[in-house]
Amino acid sequence: MRPIGEIATEKLGIPDAAVEPYGKYKAKISLDHIRSLPERPDAKLILVTAITPTPAGEGKTTTTVGLGDALNLIGKRAMLCLREASLGPCFGVKGGAAGGGYAQALPMEDINLHFTGDIHAIAAANNLLAAMVDNHVYYGLEPRLDPRRVTWRRALDMNDRALRSIVSSLGGVANGFPREDGFDITAASQVMATFCLATDLQDLQRRLGNIVVGQTRDRKPVTAVDIKAAGSMTVLLKDALAPNLVQTIEHNPVFIHGGPFGNIAHGCNSVIATTTALKLADYVVTEAGFGADLGAEKFFDIKCRKAGIAPDAVVVVATVRALKMHGGVARDALREENIAALEKGFANLARHLANIRQFGLPAVVSVNRFSADTPREHGRLRELCAAEGVQAVIADHWAQGGAGAVELAREVVDLAESGTAKLNFLYPDDMPLVEKLRTIAQRMYGAADIELSSTARDQFAQFEDQGYGHFPVCVAKTQLSFTTDPNIKGAPSGHVVSVREVRLSAGAEFVVPICGDMMTLPGLPRVPAANNIEIDAEGRITGLF
């Protein structure tokens, strides 16, 4: 690694005075400097998304890093925008968010653990509001919150199913009014989503103030401004709002900032990081969480809509092993060549490509090479993609770094500079909320319809009555299937998407339908990754990935 100040100055032209180091190899870039940067209307934005993944993921972040390095290798001034890692997946099953092999952001251990403390600051702001809500109820302050209608939940950055639903304030009068409560994982919290969509400190405070924490007895909404919490929450987040700069193995610049989950929240890094990168580089490569049905749709319909940005090309990451899984192959047989299963599973990739076309954007398929892949499988996959009018590039950046993704980089440049991208949103702002959800379910997931519980139906109606009907919809759904059942693979159609409840995210300015059995605080698996993470006497960490 090189000192991060050198990366900032030599690669991005950021003066030393604007670099706020967090040690030798990571830093924040001051918001004052960001405000001074001129717009670069010719900068190209590239989105990296993926097919419906296996539980361990298909290497989307690794591909993003490899593509960024490759773009620099072919002479483009490129940088990356990634999300911060949540400790829950790091110690659970999925691992961190720094890429892998020779396509990594560094320092990997710092990025995947506490990094610069942003996620902890977000949890602190979330829980400050929770404490102020309960204090407001305790003293009976105006407006008088009905304890039965408090909707604000606490947050922590760890998979912990035991805290999904709790009873708080036990122990007597001095501890407040006992009520049902619960936790969300910080990466799926409303404060995280709000933080990532804010454009500056003033916008952040405005959005935080709009958060609805509950209702009075006559069902009038009570906000964080009413609780007088918006200012103190913003103070806790003032340093976190500056984007974090690190580097790839090949010394190229990376912003890693914000980390909302793509299966619950909107799955994109911060607007501040992306828009700043577009002022600093000719090419900006970013990613959206999980498959294109979730992350990419939310990137387009929420982040691009709110931030006024649009991608010039889309990379859809696929792997032979995942396509064989969608073709019905069991996990322990994925290393065996199986052309028939690949052909059957290709329906999943074809659905995602069709979805990208609905948004009016050109795409390329990046096939993340695995050691068990065979030439026949790669050849057949290229043929199948060609039949869809899309080029498939076999990329080997995990093993070779940027050099392994040069062909991909050249195809991305051709697409981005073709001028064919014209972003179309899936639905207009004035479409009713239920119809927005139905449109997503039918056009993205191949569903026949949606099914609302009586609770969800009432919540949709209530949010529209309260003036939130123009908000986009951010679906919380399993990432492992187009349906709400994670066991249904491939490209199913004609299913029904069931919605059990809807949550208002007034700070982030979207509504969140909770579909199927989706949990907003995941649990650890039977054998969590934490079992295998160790540190030796010299401080070397093993088992973290």
N, C-alpha and C positions, 0 to 999 in steps of 0.2 A: 504494500500500500504506500501511496505518496501522501504527504501532509495535505489535509483537505483544503487548506488555503491555496495551495498550488493548483489544485483542480479548479477551484472557484475562479482564480485569476486567469490561468492559462487557457482553460477550456470555455469559460463563460464570460470573461471580462468583468467579473465582479471584484470591486476593490477590496482590499484587506479590511478596511474600516467597516464594510457591510457584512463581514463574515464573523459570526459569533460562535467560536469553537466550543464543542462539548468533547474535550480531549483532543487527540491528534488527528483522528480520522473521521469525525463527523462534526457537523456544524449546522447552525440555523442561519438563514439569510434574512437580514433585517427588513421589516415591513416598510421602513422609510425608503430604503433603496428600491424595493419592489415598486413603490408608488412612483418613483422617478423614471422607470423604464418606459421607453416608447413602444408603441404597438408595432408588430411585424406582420402585416396582413398576408404576406406570402409564405409564412411558416406552415408546414404540413403537419397535421395531426393523424396519427395512426392508432387505431384501436386493435388490441389483441384480445380475442375472445376464444371460445372453445365449444366442442361438442359436449353432450351430456357426459359428465366425467365418471370414472370409477371413484371409490371412496378416497383414494390417495391422490387424485388429481392427475391431469395429463401433461403437466409441465408448461402451463401457461406463463407463469412468471419466468421460468427458465427461458422460454422462447422470447419473451419480451426483452430480457437482458441480452440474449444472443443476437436478436435483431438489431438492438441499439448498437452493440459493438460492431456488427457487420456493416451497418450504415456508416459508422465512422471509418471503418476500413476502406470503404469504396469512395471516401472523400466527402461525405455529407457531415455537416455539423449537427450531430444528433445528441439528444439526451432522453432520459427515461423518467416516467412518473409512475411510482408504485405505491401500494398501500402498506401501512404498517402492520406488523404481525400481532395477532392476539395470542396471549399466553394459553388460552383454551385449546386451540388446535395444536400449538407447539407441544403441549404435554399430553394431548389426546391422541389423534390418529393421523391428521393431515400433515403435520409438520409446520415449518415456518413459512416466511414469505420473502425469501431473499434469492430465490432461484436455486440452481444446483449445478454440480460438476464444474466446468470451466465457464459457465454462464451464470455468475453469481454477483450480487451486490455485497460489498464488504464495508465494515466488519460484520460478518454473518451472525456471530454470537450476540453482539450488541443489538443488531437489528431485530433479531428474533426474541430477545428478552426484554429488558426495560428501555432500551434505546435512549431517547432523550426525555422520557417521562411523559410524552403527550397523552398516551392512553390513560395513565394514572391521573393526569390532570382532568381529563374528561370524566372519569369515574368520580373524582372529587367534586367537580361542579354538579354532576348529576345528584350525588348524595347530599351535597349542601342544600339543594332544592328540596330533597326529601325531608331533611331535618327541619327546614323552615316551614314546610307544609304541616308537619306534625306539631311544630311549635305554634303555628297559626291556629290550629284546631284546639290545642291545649289551652291557649289564653282566650279563645273565643273572639278572635279579632275579625274586623270587617274587611272584605265580605266574608260572611260566616260559611265556611266550608262544611258541607254535610260529610261526616266521617264515613258514611256508607257509600259515598260517591267520590271518594278520592281515587284517582286513576294513576297518579304518578308512582312509578316503581323505582326501586333502588337498582344499582348496577355494580358488577364486579367483573374483572377480566380473567375469568376462569370458568371452565366447564364444571358445574356443580348442581346436579339435578335436585339435591336436597333443599336448595333455596328457591326453587321455582315458585312455590306457594308457601307462605308462612303466616303466622299471626304475630303481629308486633305489639309493643307497648304493654306486655304483661307485667305483673308485679305490683299492681296497686295504683292508687290515684296519682302519685307523684310521677309515674312513668307515662301518663297520658291516657288516651282512649284506645283500648284494644280494638284492632281491626285486622281484616285480612290484607295481606301485603304480598310482595314477591320481588324477585330479582330478575333482571335481564343481563345477558353478557354485555359488557361495555361496547363491544364492536357492533352490537345490534341495537344500542340505545338511541333514543331520540336526540340526546345531546351530541353523540358522535355524528349522526346524520346531519344535524343542524350545523355543527362545526365544519363539516366537509363541504357544505353548500354555501357557506358565508363568503362574502367577497372582501370584507375587511372587518376591523374591530367594531365599527359602528353598526354594520350590518349584522354581525354576530350578536351584539347586544339586543338589537331589535328583534331578531329571530328568537333568541332565548326568552325575551319578554313575552313573546306570543305563545309560548308553550302553555297548553291547558293542563292543569294539574287535578281538576275535579270540578264539582258543581255545588251550588248552594242547594238548600232544601227545595227551592222552587225551580231547580234545574237550570240556573244560569251558569255559564262557564266561568271558572276562576282561573286566571293566568298567573305566570311567574311575575309579571309586572304587579298584579294585585297583591302578591305575597311580598313584593319589594325585594326579589331575589336576583333580578337580571343583572344588576351592576356587579354584585359580588361574584356571581358565576363568571361573568366576563373577565373580571380581574384574575380569577384562577386560571383562565385560558389565554391570557394575553401573550405569554411567552410561547405557549404551544402553537399558537396560530401561525407563527413564522415557519415556513417549510424547512425540512431537514435535508441537507446535502450530504451524500456519500458517493462512493465510486464503485465501478465494476472492477473485476479482476484486471481488465485491460485499461483501467484508469480513465474510464469515461464517466461523465457526471450523471447522478441519479437523485431525483427528489423522491423521498419516501415520507409520505405525510397523510395522516388520516387512514382509518382502516375499517369502514363499515362492511359488514358481511353482505355477500351478494344473494344469499338465500333468504335473508330476513330484511335487511336494509337495502340500500341502492348499490352497494358493491363497487364504489369508485373512490379513488384518492381525492384529495381536496381540490376544490375549484381554484383556490389560490395557487397551489402547486402547478396545476395544469396551465392556467393562464399566464403564470410567471414564466414557465418553461417555454411557452410559445413566443415570449418576448426575448428569450435568450438563445434559442437554437433554431436551425432551419427545419429540423425534423424532430418531433416529439412523439415518442412511443409510450402508450399507456395501456392499461389492462382494465377489464371489468370482471367481476367475480363470477365463477362457475360458468355454466353453459350460456350460449347466446340467448336462450329463451328467458333467462333471468338477468344476468349481468349486462349483456349488450342492450337488451330492451330498456332496462332502467337507465343505462348510460345515455341512450338516445332520448327517451321520453321524459327523463327527469333532469339529468345533469346538463345535457346539451340544451334542452329547453330553457332551463334556469340560467345557465351561464352564457348563452349566446354563442356557443362554439359548435363546430361540426367536423367530423372526421373526413379525411380525404381518401382513406382506404381502410379495409378491415382484414385482419389476419384471423382465420379460424384454425385453432390448433386441434389436431386429431392425432390419435395413436392407433396403430394396428391392433394392439391388445384391447383397447376400449371398443373398437368397432366389432371385434370378435365377441366381446362380452355382450354387446347389443345384439349380436347374431345368435346368442343362446349358449355360448361356451362358458363352462364353469371356471371360476377363478384359478383353480389349480391346473387347468389345461390351456391357459392362455399362451404359453410359450410354444405350443405346438402349431405348426403351419396348418391353416384351415381357410382355404380360399372361399369355400361355400359360406362359412360363417361370416367372413369379411364382407361378402356380397350382400348377405342378408342384413348385417348390421349397418351397412352403408346408408340405409334408410334414415338413420339418426342424423348422420352428417348432411344428407340431402335436405332434411327438414330445416336444419340450422341455416344452410346456404339459402334456401328459399325465404327464410325469415329475414336474413340480411338484405336480400333483394327487395323485400317489401319496403325497406327504409330508403331505397334508392342509392345504395352504396356498392362500389366494386369490392370484390373479395378475392383472396388467395388462401388456399389451404396449406398450412405448414404441418407436415407429418413429422412429429417428434420421434426420432429414431430410437428404438430400443434394441438391445443386443440380440433378442430372440427373433426379431423381424427377419423375413426372408426376401430375397430379390423378387420372387414371384408375387408375394403379397404387396410389395411396394409397386410393382408394375401394374397389378390389377387395380390398385387404389388410384393410381394415376389415370388409368383408363376410365374408371367410374367417374372421377372428378371431371375429366375432359368431356364426358357425355353431358355433364351439368353446365358446361361452358366455363369451367373454373380450372385454373392450373393448380396442381398439387406439387409442392416442392418438398423433397426429403431433406430434412435439416438435421445436422449432427453437431449442434452447438454445445450440447452437454459435454461431449468428448473433446471438441475442437475449439470451443469459444467462438468468437466472431467469424473466424474463417469457415466454420461449419454452417454458417447461415448467409453466406455471401449471395448465393443464388436467390434465396428468399428476399434479401435486401434489394437486389436488382429488380425483382418482380414488384415489390412494394413501391419502389420509386416510379416504375412505369405506370402503375395504377394511380398513384397519388398525383403524378404530373399529367395524367390523361385528361383531367378536368371533368370526368364523368360523374363524380360524386355530387349528389343533390339530396340532402337529407330530408326525408319526409317523416313527420311524426305519425304514430299509429292512430292517434285520436286527437280531436281538437280540445281546447281548454273547456269549452262550454258544453261538452257532452256530459250527461248525468254520470255520477260516479259508478253506479251499477253497470251502465253500458260501457264505460271505460274498462271495467274488469272483464265483462263479457267479451269485448273486442280482443283483449289480450289473450284470454283463454282460448278463444276460437282461432285467432290468427297466428298466435305464437305456439300454443300447446296442441293444436289440432282437436280441441274439445268440442263436443256437441253443444254444451251449455254450462252454466254455473248453477249451483244450488246453495242458497243462503239459509242459514239457520234463522229463526225468528229474531234472535239477538242481533245478528249481523244485519238483517233487513232494517231493524229499528235504528241501528247505529248509522247506517248509510243515510237514512232519511233525516236523522238528527243532525249529522254533519252538514248536509245540504241546507237544512233550515238555519243553521248557525253561520252560513256564508262560506263554507269551505268546498262547495261543489265544483269550483274551478281547479282544484288541486289535481295533480296527476296521481296515479295509483301505483303503489310499490308493493308487489305481491310477495308475501312470505310463504314459500313453498319448498318442498324437498328439491334439492339440486340434482338428485340421482335419477329423475324421470320427468318426462313431459306431463305425467299425471301427478296426483297427490300421493301415489303409492310408490315408494322408492324401489320396489321389486319389479316393477313393470318397465322393461327396457325397450330399446328400439325406437320406433316412431309411431306409437299408438294413436288412434283417432277415434272420435265418437264417444269419448269418456266424458264424465261430468266432474267439474272442479267444485268441491264442496268448501264452503267458507263458514267457519264456526264463530268468528268474531272479527271486528274491524277496529283498528286503533288509529287515533288521530295523531299525526306528527305535525303539529301546527308550526313548530320552529323550523323544521326542514321543509315544510309546505307540501306534504303529501299525506295520503291516507294509506294504511297498511292492512289489507285483508289477510287474516291468518287462515291458511288453507290446510285442510286435512289434519294430520297429527303434528304439524310443525310446532316445535318448541323454541321459544326465544331465549332460553338458557339451556344449551346442550349439556349432555352428561358425558362422562369419560367412558371409553369402551372397556370391555372386560380386561384387556391387556393394554393399558395406556402407554404411550411413548415415554411417559415419565419414568416408567420402570427401568428404562435402559439409559437414562441420562446420568452421567457421572462427571466428576471433576477430580483431577489428580493433584499431587502435592505441588506441582509447578503451576497449577491453575488452568491446565488444558482441559477443555470440555469435550466429552465424547457423547455420542448418541443423539445430539441435537441436529435436526435436519430441516 
